[in-house]
Amino acid sequence: MMPRFLKILIFLVAAAVIFDVADRFFYRGQLLAKFSLGIKDMAPAHHTLKDKPGYGIIAETNSAAAFKRPGDNDNLSAEDLAIKKQLIGEIAPLDETVFHLRDGSKVTGIAQTAVADYINVRQVFGNSGNIVRRLARKDILWAEAAGSENAEITLVEIKVRKEFKNFKFYRKGIYSFFTDQDYFKIAKTIGLLGNLYSEFNAIFNPLIDQRLSRHACVIVFGKPDEYRSYAARVAPYLAGSSGFYNPRSNLFAMYNFFEEAYYKQAGDYVMRENERIRKMKEDNKKYADIDYETYQHNLRQIESYEASLSGYMNNITFSAKGSNIEVLRHESAHQLSFELGVLAGNNFDTWLIEGLATFCQTSSIGVLSRENLSIFKTAITANKYIALKDLFSYTDNAKFYNLGRDEENLAYKESWALFYYLMQPQFRPQFFKYMVALNNENRRILSVDERIGVLEDKLGVSLGELEKKLTGFVSNLH
């Protein structure tokens, strides 16, 4: 007969295995059987309080004060509590579930009705509308709560709401968005930031401090003048930029390029010309039966002009769209690097801060930037690039951002080039060790020579040799 203590031991082991399996499949996966319990059982918990060429980061990022944010546990005034309640009310209806389908796709929405064969899912597009989609149960593999990774109303959000009382508030993943635009106008922005966050996590994971809470706040202005007015108040020297990140408040602000005056004027011009083209085509029809040759000649001329006009508008649209995405990725990379602890110390030079952000601003993190490459290669050929010792001496923004337009632009390109080079597989582990070492040195601000010494120690190469390798590497890129 089996001893009693052995029976108890076997029971405990079996229970542990069962609970582990239950945790894996029921808690994390929310098996479809749960839907038979009713929609209310699967609702997530409600949220509680628990002129650079386009962009810039607010000054003093190398001072300890620059990285300090107000704690979310600070006492809230009656006004703050009222705003907190209002914000919770705005985002609570957006609690969603992610349905993983057999074809590999995902549908995110609010489950409304569940019957034997299907589930109706309402997909909400901010305050701009919604659609109901029917999902067959046989097509659903599993589902999970979509809620925010940081389901808290933060003091940052409360302070932004105080200043921008009429802005709409959206939250998706780790991001909070305040904007004067409809959801559909910033839907792509929301998607792009979500993609960037996933890329950033994958590439810089060894440097990320997993203990930190994750939350990022973004203000998207529809009107450029309002953005510039805001920038003039909080970052005067960046009032001419198209976006900036403020690590003190963990705020990223930008405006929609499609609302720029030049873009609107171009759109109005094209609209007027298209109407004129329509009238010309109508007038030309009278020649169709009288003089067909003249009719054909006129039609070719009109269509040629129509094509050139379309190309003109496409170029402007492409430029505005590209600028929007570039600024978005650049400034969000700043935000993520500070928020996730990648650049959390006091010893990061501006070349490293801007090099990382520029490395991330391409269509995907780390894609070779032809523009940056061309400008830096030209400087190398003309022997007018910035010596690495000088680039490293720009230890704060006051030096980096006051170089003069051309040299500042080159400093950005060279910072990108050095970061891009050190992120190559053969250097990346040592480069990450260098960044970790700077992060861990919190007792004092290192001198330029000391920082260079840390780099040389971790890479196993002198700064002079690194400069030769960098210029040789870039010169051979095509």
NORDAMO-V450273 format. One record per residue. N is the residue number from 1. RES is the residue in one letter. PHI is phi as a letter, one per 20 degrees, with the letter a starting at -180 (NA if undefined). OMEGA is omega in whole degrees, -180 to 180 (999 if undefined). BURIAL is # if it has 24 or more other C-alpha atoms within 12 Angstrom, else .. Layout:
BEGIN
<<N & RES & PHI & OMEGA & BURIAL> <N & RES & PHI & OMEGA & BURIAL>>
END
This chain:
BEGIN
<<1 & M & NA & -176 & .> <2 & M & f & 179 & .> <3 & P & g & -177 & .> <4 & R & f & -177 & .> <5 & F & f & 179 & .> <6 & L & f & 176 & .> <7 & K & f & -180 & .> <8 & I & f & -180 & .> <9 & L & f & 180 & .> <10 & I & f & 179 & .> <11 & F & f & -179 & .> <12 & L & f & 178 & .> <13 & V & f & 180 & .> <14 & A & f & 180 & .> <15 & A & f & -180 & .> <16 & A & f & 179 & .> <17 & V & f & -179 & .> <18 & I & f & -179 & .> <19 & F & f & 178 & .> <20 & D & f & 179 & .> <21 & V & f & 179 & .> <22 & A & f & 179 & .> <23 & D & f & -178 & .> <24 & R & f & -170 & .> <25 & F & e & -177 & .> <26 & F & e & -178 & .> <27 & Y & f & -176 & .> <28 & R & e & -174 & .> <29 & G & d & -177 & #> <30 & Q & l & -178 & #> <31 & L & g & -173 & #> <32 & L & g & 179 & #> <33 & A & g & -179 & .> <34 & K & f & -177 & .> <35 & F & f & -180 & #> <36 & S & f & -180 & .> <37 & L & e & -179 & .> <38 & G & o & -176 & .> <39 & I & f & -175 & .> <40 & K & f & -178 & .> <41 & D & f & -176 & .> <42 & M & d & -179 & #> <43 & A & f & 177 & #> <44 & P & f & 179 & #> <45 & A & f & 177 & #> <46 & H & f & -179 & #> <47 & H & f & -180 & #> <48 & T & c & 180 & .> <49 & L & f & -177 & #> <50 & K & g & 999 & .> <51 & D & NA & 155 & #> <52 & K & g & -178 & #> <53 & P & f & 171 & #> <54 & G & p & -175 & #> <55 & Y & b & 179 & #> <56 & G & a & 175 & #> <57 & I & d & -173 & #> <58 & I & f & -172 & #> <59 & A & f & 175 & #> <60 & E & m & -179 & #> <61 & T & f & 178 & #> <62 & N & e & 176 & #> <63 & S & d & -177 & #> <64 & A & g & -178 & .> <65 & A & f & -176 & .> <66 & A & f & -175 & .> <67 & F & e & -177 & #> <68 & K & e & 175 & .> <69 & R & d & 176 & .> <70 & P & g & 180 & .> <71 & G & f & -179 & .> <72 & D & f & 180 & .> <73 & N & e & 177 & .> <74 & D & g & 179 & .> <75 & N & f & 180 & .> <76 & L & d & 176 & .> <77 & S & f & 177 & .> <78 & A & f & 178 & .> <79 & E & f & 179 & .> <80 & D & f & -180 & #> <81 & L & f & 179 & #> <82 & A & f & 179 & .> <83 & I & f & 177 & #> <84 & K & g & 180 & #> <85 & K & f & 179 & #> <86 & Q & f & -179 & .> <87 & L & f & 177 & #> <88 & I & f & 179 & #> <89 & G & f & -178 & .> <90 & E & f & -175 & #> <91 & I & e & -178 & #> <92 & A & g & 180 & #> <93 & P & f & -178 & #> <94 & L & e & 174 & #> <95 & D & g & -171 & #> <96 & E & c & 175 & #> <97 & T & c & 176 & #> <98 & V & e & 178 & #> <99 & F & d & 179 & #> <100 & H & e & -174 & #> <101 & L & e & -177 & .> <102 & R & f & -179 & .> <103 & D & e & 178 & .> <104 & G & n & 180 & .> <105 & S & e & 179 & .> <106 & K & c & 175 & .> <107 & V & c & 180 & #> <108 & T & d & -180 & #> <109 & G & a & -179 & #> <110 & I & d & 180 & #> <111 & A & f & -177 & #> <112 & Q & d & 179 & #> <113 & T & c & 179 & .> <114 & A & c & 177 & #> <115 & V & c & -174 & .> <116 & A & g & -172 & .> <117 & D & d & -175 & .> <118 & Y & b & 176 & .> <119 & I & c & 175 & #> <120 & N & e & -177 & #> <121 & V & d & 178 & #> <122 & R & e & 177 & #> <123 & Q & e & -174 & #> <124 & V & e & 178 & #> <125 & F & d & -179 & #> <126 & G & l & 178 & #> <127 & N & d & -174 & #> <128 & S & e & 179 & .> <129 & G & q & 178 & .> <130 & N & b & 175 & .> <131 & I & c & 177 & .> <132 & V & d & -178 & .> <133 & R & d & 180 & .> <134 & R & e & 179 & #> <135 & L & d & 176 & #> <136 & A & f & -179 & .> <137 & R & g & -178 & #> <138 & K & f & -179 & .> <139 & D & e & -176 & .> <140 & I & e & 176 & #> <141 & L & e & -180 & #> <142 & W & a & -178 & #> <143 & A & b & 179 & #> <144 & E & b & 177 & #> <145 & A & f & -178 & #> <146 & A & e & -169 & #> <147 & G & h & -180 & #> <148 & S & f & 176 & #> <149 & E & f & 177 & #> <150 & N & c & -173 & #> <151 & A & e & 180 & #> <152 & E & c & 168 & #> <153 & I & e & -174 & #> <154 & T & e & 176 & #> <155 & L & f & 177 & #> <156 & V & g & 180 & #> <157 & E & f & 179 & #> <158 & I & f & -179 & #> <159 & K & f & 178 & #> <160 & V & f & 179 & #> <161 & R & f & 178 & #> <162 & K & g & -177 & .> <163 & E & e & -177 & .> <164 & F & d & -173 & .> <165 & K & f & -175 & .> <166 & N & e & 179 & .> <167 & F & f & 176 & #> <168 & K & f & -176 & #> <169 & F & c & 177 & #> <170 & Y & c & 174 & #> <171 & R & c & 179 & #> <172 & K & b & -179 & #> <173 & G & l & -180 & #> <174 & I & e & -171 & #> <175 & Y & e & 168 & #> <176 & S & d & -179 & #> <177 & F & c & 170 & #> <178 & F & d & -176 & #> <179 & T & b & 175 & #> <180 & D & e & -178 & #> <181 & Q & d & 177 & #> <182 & D & f & -177 & #> <183 & Y & g & -175 & #> <184 & F & f & -179 & .> <185 & K & f & 179 & #> <186 & I & d & -179 & #> <187 & A & g & -180 & #> <188 & K & f & 177 & .> <189 & T & g & 179 & #> <190 & I & f & 179 & #> <191 & G & f & -179 & .> <192 & L & f & 179 & #> <193 & L & f & 177 & #> <194 & G & f & 178 & #> <195 & N & f & -180 & #> <196 & L & f & 179 & #> <197 & Y & g & 179 & #> <198 & S & f & 179 & .> <199 & E & f & -177 & #> <200 & F & f & 179 & #> <201 & N & f & -177 & #> <202 & A & f & -173 & .> <203 & I & e & -175 & #> <204 & F & d & -176 & #> <205 & N & g & -179 & .> <206 & P & f & -177 & .> <207 & L & e & -174 & #> <208 & I & f & 177 & #> <209 & D & e & -175 & #> <210 & Q & f & -179 & .> <211 & R & e & -175 & .> <212 & L & f & 172 & .> <213 & S & f & -175 & .> <214 & R & d & 178 & #> <215 & H & b & -179 & #> <216 & A & c & -177 & #> <217 & C & d & -176 & #> <218 & V & c & 174 & #> <219 & I & d & 180 & #> <220 & V & d & 180 & #> <221 & F & e & 175 & #> <222 & G & e & -177 & #> <223 & K & d & -178 & #> <224 & P & g & -179 & #> <225 & D & f & 179 & .> <226 & E & f & 175 & #> <227 & Y & f & -177 & #> <228 & R & f & 177 & #> <229 & S & f & 179 & .> <230 & Y & f & 180 & #> <231 & A & f & -180 & #> <232 & A & f & -179 & .> <233 & R & e & -172 & .> <234 & V & d & 180 & #> <235 & A & b & -172 & #> <236 & P & g & -176 & .> <237 & Y & f & 177 & #> <238 & L & d & -178 & #> <239 & A & f & 179 & #> <240 & G & e & -179 & #> <241 & S & e & 179 & #> <242 & S & d & 178 & #> <243 & G & r & 177 & #> <244 & F & b & 177 & #> <245 & Y & d & 179 & #> <246 & N & d & -177 & #> <247 & P & f & 179 & #> <248 & R & f & -178 & #> <249 & S & d & -176 & #> <250 & N & l & 180 & #> <251 & L & d & 173 & #> <252 & F & d & -179 & #> <253 & A & c & 177 & #> <254 & M & b & 174 & #> <255 & Y & c & -178 & #> <256 & N & e & -177 & #> <257 & F & f & -178 & #> <258 & F & f & 177 & #> <259 & E & e & 178 & #> <260 & E & f & -177 & #> <261 & A & g & -176 & .> <262 & Y & f & 180 & .> <263 & Y & f & 178 & #> <264 & K & f & 179 & .> <265 & Q & f & 178 & .> <266 & A & f & 179 & #> <267 & G & f & 178 & #> <268 & D & f & -180 & .> <269 & Y & f & -180 & .> <270 & V & f & 180 & #> <271 & M & f & 179 & .> <272 & R & f & -179 & .> <273 & E & f & 177 & .> <274 & N & f & 177 & .> <275 & E & f & 178 & .> <276 & R & f & 177 & .> <277 & I & f & 178 & #> <278 & R & g & -180 & .> <279 & K & f & 179 & .> <280 & M & f & 178 & .> <281 & K & f & 180 & #> <282 & E & f & 180 & .> <283 & D & f & -177 & .> <284 & N & f & -179 & #> <285 & K & f & -178 & .> <286 & K & f & 180 & .> <287 & Y & e & -174 & .> <288 & A & g & -179 & .> <289 & D & e & -177 & .> <290 & I & e & -176 & .> <291 & D & b & -173 & .> <292 & Y & f & -180 & .> <293 & E & f & 177 & .> <294 & T & f & 178 & .> <295 & Y & g & -179 & .> <296 & Q & f & 179 & .> <297 & H & f & -180 & .> <298 & N & f & -178 & #> <299 & L & f & 178 & #> <300 & R & f & 179 & .> <301 & Q & f & -179 & .> <302 & I & f & -178 & #> <303 & E & f & 177 & .> <304 & S & f & 178 & .> <305 & Y & f & 179 & .> <306 & E & f & 180 & #> <307 & A & f & 180 & .> <308 & S & f & 179 & .> <309 & L & f & 178 & #> <310 & S & f & 178 & .> <311 & G & f & 178 & .> <312 & Y & g & -179 & .> <313 & M & f & 178 & #> <314 & N & f & 179 & .> <315 & N & f & -180 & .> <316 & I & f & 179 & #> <317 & T & f & 180 & .> <318 & F & f & -180 & .> <319 & S & f & -180 & .> <320 & A & f & -179 & #> <321 & K & f & 180 & #> <322 & G & f & 179 & .> <323 & S & f & 178 & #> <324 & N & g & -176 & #> <325 & I & f & -179 & #> <326 & E & f & 179 & #> <327 & V & f & -179 & #> <328 & L & g & -177 & #> <329 & R & f & -178 & #> <330 & H & f & -176 & #> <331 & E & f & 178 & #> <332 & S & f & 176 & #> <333 & A & f & 173 & #> <334 & H & g & -177 & #> <335 & Q & f & -179 & #> <336 & L & f & -177 & #> <337 & S & f & 177 & #> <338 & F & e & -176 & #> <339 & E & f & -177 & #> <340 & L & e & 174 & #> <341 & G & n & 179 & #> <342 & V & f & 178 & #> <343 & L & c & -171 & #> <344 & A & d & -178 & #> <345 & G & e & -178 & #> <346 & N & d & -172 & #> <347 & N & d & -180 & #> <348 & F & e & 179 & #> <349 & D & f & -178 & #> <350 & T & f & 180 & #> <351 & W & f & -178 & #> <352 & L & f & 179 & #> <353 & I & f & -178 & #> <354 & E & f & 178 & #> <355 & G & f & 179 & #> <356 & L & f & -178 & #> <357 & A & f & 180 & #> <358 & T & f & 176 & #> <359 & F & f & -177 & #> <360 & C & e & -170 & #> <361 & Q & e & 178 & #> <362 & T & f & -175 & #> <363 & S & g & 170 & #> <364 & S & c & -177 & #> <365 & I & g & 175 & #> <366 & G & n & 177 & #> <367 & V & f & -179 & .> <368 & L & f & 178 & #> <369 & S & e & -179 & #> <370 & R & f & -180 & .> <371 & E & f & 179 & .> <372 & N & f & -180 & #> <373 & L & f & -178 & #> <374 & S & f & -177 & .> <375 & I & f & -178 & #> <376 & F & f & 177 & #> <377 & K & f & 178 & #> <378 & T & f & 179 & .> <379 & A & f & 178 & #> <380 & I & f & -180 & #> <381 & T & g & -179 & .> <382 & A & e & -177 & .> <383 & N & l & -180 & .> <384 & K & d & 178 & .> <385 & Y & f & -178 & #> <386 & I & e & 177 & #> <387 & A & g & -177 & #> <388 & L & g & 178 & #> <389 & K & f & 178 & #> <390 & D & f & 179 & #> <391 & L & f & 179 & #> <392 & F & f & -179 & #> <393 & S & f & 177 & #> <394 & Y & e & -171 & #> <395 & T & e & 177 & #> <396 & D & b & -175 & #> <397 & N & f & -178 & #> <398 & A & g & 179 & .> <399 & K & f & -174 & .> <400 & F & f & -173 & #> <401 & Y & e & 178 & #> <402 & N & d & -179 & .> <403 & L & e & -169 & .> <404 & G & n & -169 & .> <405 & R & g & -175 & .> <406 & D & f & -178 & .> <407 & E & f & 177 & #> <408 & E & f & 177 & #> <409 & N & f & 178 & #> <410 & L & f & 179 & #> <411 & A & f & 176 & #> <412 & Y & f & -178 & #> <413 & K & f & -179 & #> <414 & E & f & 176 & #> <415 & S & f & 176 & #> <416 & W & f & -176 & #> <417 & A & f & -179 & #> <418 & L & f & 179 & #> <419 & F & f & 180 & #> <420 & Y & f & -179 & #> <421 & Y & f & -177 & #> <422 & L & f & 176 & #> <423 & M & e & 174 & #> <424 & Q & f & -173 & .> <425 & P & g & -176 & .> <426 & Q & f & -179 & .> <427 & F & d & -170 & #> <428 & R & g & -179 & .> <429 & P & g & 180 & .> <430 & Q & f & 178 & #> <431 & F & f & 178 & #> <432 & F & f & 177 & #> <433 & K & f & 177 & #> <434 & Y & f & -179 & #> <435 & M & f & 177 & #> <436 & V & f & -180 & #> <437 & A & f & 178 & #> <438 & L & f & 179 & #> <439 & N & f & -175 & #> <440 & N & e & -179 & #> <441 & E & e & -177 & .> <442 & N & d & -176 & .> <443 & R & f & -177 & .> <444 & R & b & 176 & .> <445 & I & e & 179 & .> <446 & L & f & 175 & #> <447 & S & f & 178 & .> <448 & V & g & -179 & .> <449 & D & f & 180 & .> <450 & E & f & 179 & .> <451 & R & f & 177 & #> <452 & I & f & 179 & #> <453 & G & f & 178 & .> <454 & V & f & 180 & #> <455 & L & f & -179 & #> <456 & E & f & 180 & .> <457 & D & f & -176 & .> <458 & K & f & -179 & #> <459 & L & e & -179 & #> <460 & G & m & -180 & .> <461 & V & b & 179 & .> <462 & S & f & -180 & .> <463 & L & f & 179 & #> <464 & G & f & 179 & .> <465 & E & f & 178 & .> <466 & L & f & 179 & #> <467 & E & f & 178 & #> <468 & K & f & 179 & .> <469 & K & f & -180 & .> <470 & L & f & -178 & #> <471 & T & f & 177 & #> <472 & G & f & 179 & .> <473 & F & f & -178 & .> <474 & V & f & -179 & #> <475 & S & f & -179 & .> <476 & N & e & 177 & .> <477 & L & e & 180 & .> <478 & H & c & 999 & .>>
END
